[in-house]
Amino acid sequence: MDRRPTALLRRARDAVEPPARLVDWSLFAIVVFEAVSGLVSFTVGSASWWPLFWAHRVAGVTFVALLGFKLARVRHRVTDRRQWRPSTGLSVLTTIAAVGALATGTAWVFGLDVRLSYWTLLSVHVGFGLVLVPLVVAHLSTRFRLPRRRDFDRRRTSLKYAGLLVSGAVVYRGQEFANRVLDSSGADRRFTGSQPREGDGNGAFPVTSWVADDPDPVDTDEWTLDVAGATGSDLEFTYDGIAPDAEREALLDCTSGWYTVQRWRGLRVGDLLESAGAAADARYVRFVSVTGYRWSLPIDEARDALLATHVDDERLTHGHGAPARLVAPGRRGFQWVKWVERIEVRRRGDPAQWVVTLVSGFE
């Protein structure tokens, strides 16, 4: 049997593979970075944040190579039953979560758009990623080994990692080029990874709810919109008393992986603040849903926002936030509060809103 190809492959791998302990810690570092950058990416929607999304994807490609090195090194521990340990099951679960995150992320960027029950592939990708963090920590603790001094051959190690990162960037750019050549749906993604939803009005884009934020339809005869807080006078509007005379086109980018550009109509928040006499030292405006869900915007940003009652001349449906929803250009979809019933002018921010995003809607 000719062993030369095998020897050549081994030498090629040795030329690019970092020391084993550095590979293990690099995998841990990338998992943490991917989790943090992924969560932060949910909160930003302006194009100036594109480097964050770019770094997230390049790190993901680099993770593939490092995971390959790791699996090639330890595969015998799974294939040889004599080497099974109590920690073997944990290792297998960690591998499944890692492969699941990579597979769903790859399928998404190539434009595959399928739903698994209520979730898009992007949502499943996020789920795998969140599960992977504690699994990697637990797995690393079973074989805790700090890198040795000889693992840090500065020139050689630096060149290997530079090569991995550059290769990751090249592969990522190649994927974008392939999407354009193949004219796949992945070519239409925004920098956030979201895919387009075309059309006008309520039927043009999906109905989604953040966590459990999904109330029964709001009775417009009973509903009122209150403007209160640091104001000269409080205001109250009934549904029939609203004159939706402000209009703007805005892009809604949902964290479940789609975006749509629609023409929204309703009340300009700046006009409401002026009518209520917002205090000169007010700094934030908080929008509160009938579910208790809430989000705040800096007051200057809030002045330019819209409280929409219509989308493309259609009254908003319940699923899209009727009677009124916040339209906040440059913000992600979960910050476009639905079913708004109260607008509060505040002198201070509201850090507790992050907790409310996770618990509102649960009974």
Secondary structure as UniProt FT lines:
FT   HELIX           4..16
FT   HELIX           20..41
FT   TURN            42..43
FT   HELIX           47..49
FT   HELIX           50..79
FT   HELIX           81..83
FT   TURN            86..87
FT   HELIX           88..109
FT   TURN            110..111
FT   STRAND          115..116
FT   TURN            117..118
FT   STRAND          119..120
FT   HELIX           121..142
FT   HELIX           149..151
FT   HELIX           154..182
FT   HELIX           185..188
FT   TURN            191..192
FT   STRAND          195..196
FT   HELIX           202..204
FT   TURN            211..212
FT   TURN            220..222
FT   STRAND          224..229
FT   STRAND          235..238
FT   TURN            240..241
FT   STRAND          246..254
FT   TURN            255..257
FT   STRAND          258..268
FT   HELIX           269..276
FT   TURN            280..281
FT   STRAND          284..289
FT   TURN            290..291
FT   STRAND          294..298
FT   HELIX           299..303
FT   STRAND          306..311
FT   TURN            312..313
FT   STRAND          314..315
FT   HELIX           318..320
FT   TURN            321..323
FT   STRAND          325..327
FT   TURN            329..330
FT   HELIX           333..335
FT   STRAND          340..346
FT   TURN            351..352
FT   HELIX           353..359
FT   TURN            360..361
//
